[in-house]
Amino acid sequence: MTSINHIVVDELHTLRDVLRWATSQFNASELFYGHGNADSFNDALQLILHSLHLPSTEFPELFADARLTTAEKQAIAELIERRISDRVPVPYLTHEAWFAGIPFYVDERVLIPRSPFAELIANQFSPWIVEPDNVTHILDLCTGGGCIAIACANAFPTAQVDAIDISYDALDVANINIEKFQLEGQVQAIQSDLWSSLDKQTYDLIVSNPPYVGADEMATLPAEYRHEPASALEADDNGLALVEEILLHAADFLSPQGLLFVEVGNSDYAVMEKWPDIEFLWLDFELGGHGVFLLDRAQCIEFNRRYKQPQL
């Protein structure tokens, strides 16, 4: 591990000093930013403010010229060292990630939330969902830390939300977040390999951000991604194995007017090439992001009809 020059750290005095220095260190180290922050300044800002127990959403001018204690500077320097030397994403260092305007607990048992689903949830999936009050049951497949499920619960406060994951470790994190926001009566974390452990409940809205990274893309990911659980990123069949299982059985769990939203990221072209007969509706996002498609129940029935393998 490259050691931070603590003589230099001792020469820093104010919050402004430390933020400028950390930003410069991050820039010089050519870090990757893609886990909640877009650049070195915001990465450093979130790390430092969280360490100081200050609100981490914007730069606090009131405290900009406040002097930091030696202990505070040492703690920040250690976090900066881990960010640079080990390429640990900031949310894993702070155990906090913001999604849909909500601060979630995260650790290396789950992915750091960064899905464009946040924009859809904020708009209550408009214009595709016309009457939000009619949404009574929501399913989040591959929930990870529960961020999408909990954000959906906030957007649809009268709906029951089932949060599904195969990983017990991920569900431990999801339950931390469910308890944090006191949603035990609305959000239920369930261990299941996709549909396998679900009852015959039908859902008005099914959302999923499953593992969809193929082996070739996985090999090119920056070092920061190596801290995330590989099983939550990578899937067989060029990233489409789990997507296919979702599509084959979704109709059985959708209500008559139910909708399925699935994120596949950079595997969007692979989806269209593998299943060219399905008219996926690919969504546009004002805040950035891509690779999310929408199907209704009739389209899911058609997918099953065309692509279900005959039983031997």
C-alpha positions in Angstrom: 0.0 0.0 0.0 1.3 3.4 -0.9 1.7 5.4 2.2 0.1 8.9 2.4 2.7 11.5 3.4 1.6 12.4 6.9 4.0 15.3 7.0 2.0 16.8 4.2 -1.3 16.0 6.1 0.0 17.9 9.1 0.4 21.0 7.0 -3.3 20.9 6.2 -5.6 22.8 8.5 -9.1 23.5 7.3 -11.8 21.5 5.7 -11.2 23.4 2.5 -7.5 22.5 2.7 -8.2 18.8 3.1 -10.8 18.7 0.4 -8.5 20.4 -2.1 -5.6 18.1 -1.2 -7.8 14.9 -1.4 -9.2 16.0 -4.8 -5.6 16.5 -6.1 -4.6 13.1 -4.8 -7.5 11.4 -6.5 -6.8 13.2 -9.8 -3.2 12.2 -9.7 -4.1 8.6 -9.0 -6.5 8.2 -12.0 -9.2 6.6 -10.0 -12.5 5.3 -11.6 -15.7 7.1 -10.7 -18.9 5.2 -11.3 -20.3 4.2 -7.9 -22.3 7.3 -7.0 -19.9 10.1 -7.7 -19.0 11.5 -11.1 -15.6 13.0 -10.4 -12.7 13.3 -8.0 -14.1 16.4 -6.2 -17.5 14.8 -5.3 -15.8 11.5 -4.4 -13.5 13.3 -2.0 -16.3 15.5 -0.7 -18.5 12.6 0.2 -15.6 10.7 1.9 -14.5 13.7 4.0 -17.9 14.9 5.0 -19.1 11.5 6.1 -15.9 11.0 8.1 -16.6 14.3 9.9 -20.2 13.4 10.5 -21.4 16.3 8.4 -24.3 16.2 5.8 -22.7 14.7 2.7 -24.9 16.1 0.0 -23.3 19.4 -0.6 -20.2 21.5 0.4 -20.9 23.2 3.7 -19.6 26.8 3.3 -20.3 27.4 7.0 -17.5 24.9 7.9 -15.2 25.4 5.0 -12.6 27.2 7.0 -13.0 25.3 10.2 -9.8 23.7 11.4 -9.7 19.9 11.7 -8.2 18.1 14.7 -5.2 15.9 14.3 -7.3 12.8 14.9 -9.8 13.9 12.2 -7.1 14.4 9.6 -5.5 11.1 10.4 -8.8 9.3 10.0 -9.5 11.0 6.7 -5.9 10.3 5.5 -6.4 6.6 6.2 -9.6 6.5 4.1 -7.9 8.4 1.3 -5.1 5.9 1.4 -7.5 2.9 1.0 -9.4 4.7 -1.8 -6.1 5.2 -3.8 -4.1 2.1 -3.0 -6.8 -0.5 -2.8 -9.2 1.2 -5.2 -12.1 0.8 -2.7 -15.2 2.7 -3.8 -16.2 5.5 -1.4 -19.5 4.0 -0.4 -17.7 0.9 0.9 -15.5 3.1 3.0 -18.3 5.1 4.4 -20.9 2.3 4.4 -23.4 4.8 2.8 -24.7 5.1 -0.7 -27.4 7.4 -1.9 -30.1 6.1 -4.2 -33.4 7.8 -5.2 -32.5 10.5 -2.6 -32.2 8.0 0.2 -29.0 7.1 2.2 -28.7 3.3 2.3 -26.3 1.2 4.3 -23.9 -0.8 2.0 -20.9 -3.1 2.4 -19.0 -5.5 0.1 -21.8 -8.1 0.4 -23.9 -6.1 -2.1 -23.5 -3.9 -5.2 -23.4 -0.2 -4.7 -26.7 1.2 -6.1 -26.4 3.2 -9.3 -29.3 2.1 -11.4 -31.4 4.4 -13.6 -34.4 2.8 -11.9 -34.1 5.8 -9.4 -35.5 8.1 -12.1 -38.4 5.7 -12.9 -39.2 5.3 -9.2 -39.2 9.0 -8.6 -41.8 9.4 -11.3 -43.8 6.4 -10.1 -43.1 4.7 -13.5 -45.1 7.3 -15.3 -46.5 7.3 -18.0 -46.7 3.5 -18.0 -48.4 3.3 -14.6 -51.4 5.6 -14.9 -53.0 5.0 -11.4 -50.2 4.6 -8.8 -52.8 3.9 -6.1 -53.8 0.7 -8.0 -50.3 -0.7 -7.5 -50.8 -3.0 -4.5 -48.0 -5.6 -4.9 -44.5 -5.0 -6.1 -41.7 -7.5 -6.7 -38.0 -6.6 -6.7 -36.0 -9.5 -8.2 -32.3 -9.7 -7.3 -32.7 -7.0 -4.7 -29.2 -7.0 -3.3 -29.2 -4.4 -0.4 -32.8 -3.7 -0.9 -32.4 -0.2 -2.4 -34.8 -0.5 -5.3 -37.4 -2.3 -3.1 -37.3 0.4 -0.4 -37.4 3.2 -2.9 -40.4 1.6 -4.5 -42.1 1.3 -1.1 -41.6 5.0 -0.6 -43.0 5.8 -4.0 -46.0 3.5 -3.5 -46.7 3.8 0.2 -49.8 1.5 0.1 -48.1 -1.3 -1.8 -46.6 -4.5 -0.4 -43.1 -5.1 -1.7 -41.3 -8.4 -1.9 -37.5 -8.2 -2.2 -36.0 -11.4 -3.6 -32.3 -12.5 -3.6 -30.5 -15.8 -3.8 -27.7 -14.5 -1.5 -28.3 -14.7 2.3 -25.5 -12.1 2.7 -27.2 -9.7 0.5 -30.5 -10.2 2.3 -28.8 -9.5 5.6 -27.9 -6.0 4.2 -31.4 -5.6 2.8 -32.8 -6.3 6.3 -30.5 -3.7 7.8 -32.0 -1.2 5.4 -35.6 -2.3 5.9 -35.1 -1.9 9.7 -33.3 1.4 9.2 -36.3 2.9 7.5 -38.8 1.0 9.7 -40.5 -0.7 6.7 -40.8 -4.2 8.2 -44.6 -4.1 7.7 -44.3 -3.1 4.0 -41.1 -4.7 2.6 -40.3 -8.4 3.0 -36.9 -9.8 2.2 -37.2 -13.4 0.8 -34.4 -15.8 -0.1 -35.1 -17.3 -3.5 -33.4 -18.3 -6.6 -35.4 -16.0 -8.8 -39.0 -17.5 -8.8 -38.2 -20.8 -7.1 -39.4 -20.0 -3.6 -42.3 -17.6 -4.4 -45.9 -18.4 -3.8 -48.4 -17.8 -6.5 -48.7 -14.1 -5.6 -49.2 -11.9 -8.6 -47.6 -8.4 -8.9 -48.7 -5.2 -10.5 -45.1 -4.2 -10.9 -42.0 -6.4 -11.2 -38.6 -4.7 -11.3 -35.2 -6.4 -11.7 -31.6 -5.4 -11.9 -30.2 -8.9 -12.2 -26.6 -9.9 -12.9 -26.1 -9.2 -16.6 -22.4 -8.7 -17.2 -20.8 -11.2 -19.7 -17.4 -12.7 -19.1 -15.7 -10.5 -21.8 -17.1 -7.3 -20.2 -16.3 -8.5 -16.7 -12.6 -8.8 -17.7 -12.5 -5.1 -18.7 -14.1 -3.6 -15.6 -11.9 -1.2 -13.5 -10.4 -2.3 -10.3 -13.1 -0.7 -8.2 -15.6 -3.3 -9.4 -13.4 -6.1 -7.9 -14.7 -5.1 -4.5 -18.3 -5.9 -5.5 -19.6 -9.4 -5.3 -18.9 -11.0 -8.7 -22.1 -13.1 -8.4 -24.1 -9.9 -8.4 -22.5 -8.7 -11.6 -21.7 -11.6 -13.9 -24.0 -14.1 -15.6 -23.6 -16.9 -18.0 -24.6 -16.8 -21.7 -23.0 -13.5 -22.4 -24.8 -12.0 -19.4 -28.3 -13.2 -20.4 -28.8 -16.4 -18.4 -30.8 -14.9 -15.6 -32.6 -12.4 -17.8 -33.9 -15.3 -19.8 -35.2 -17.1 -16.7 -36.9 -13.9 -15.6 -38.6 -13.5 -19.0 -39.7 -17.1 -19.3 -41.7 -17.1 -16.0 -42.7 -13.4 -15.5 -46.2 -13.9 -16.9 -47.0 -16.4 -14.2 -46.4 -13.7 -11.5 -47.8 -10.6 -13.3 -51.3 -9.4 -12.7 -53.4 -8.9 -15.8 -52.3 -5.2 -16.1 -48.9 -5.9 -14.6 -45.6 -4.5 -16.0 -42.1 -5.9 -16.0 -39.1 -3.6 -16.0 -35.6 -5.1 -16.3 -32.2 -3.5 -16.4 -29.5 -5.1 -18.6 -27.1 -2.2 -19.1 -24.5 -2.8 -21.8 -26.1 -6.1 -22.6 -29.0 -4.3 -24.4 -27.7 -5.2 -27.8 -27.2 -8.8 -26.8 -30.9 -8.9 -25.7 -32.1 -7.6 -29.0 -29.9 -10.0 -31.0 -30.9 -13.1 -29.0 -34.6 -12.4 -29.0 -35.3 -10.4 -32.1 -39.0 -11.3 -32.3 -39.8 -9.5 -29.0 -40.7 -5.8 -29.2 -38.8 -4.6 -26.1 -39.6 -1.0 -25.2 -36.3 0.6 -24.3 -36.5 3.5 -22.0 -34.8 6.9 -22.2 -33.5 8.7 -19.1 -33.1 12.4 -18.5 -30.5 11.9 -15.7 -28.4 9.3 -17.6 -28.3 5.6 -17.8 -29.5 3.1 -20.4 -30.4 -0.6 -20.9 -33.7 -0.8 -19.2 -36.6 -2.4 -21.1 -40.4 -2.8 -20.4 -42.7 -5.6 -21.3 -46.3 -6.1 -20.4 -47.9 -9.5 -19.4 -49.0 -10.3 -22.9 -45.5 -9.8 -24.2 -44.1 -12.1 -21.5 -46.6 -14.8 -22.5 -45.4 -14.4 -26.1 -41.8 -14.7 -25.0 -42.6 -17.9 -23.1 -44.4 -19.3 -26.2 -41.6 -18.6 -28.5 -38.5 -19.4 -26.4 -39.5 -22.0 -23.8 -37.5 -25.2 -24.3 -39.7 -28.3 -24.6 -39.5 -30.7 -21.6 -37.5 -33.9 -22.3 
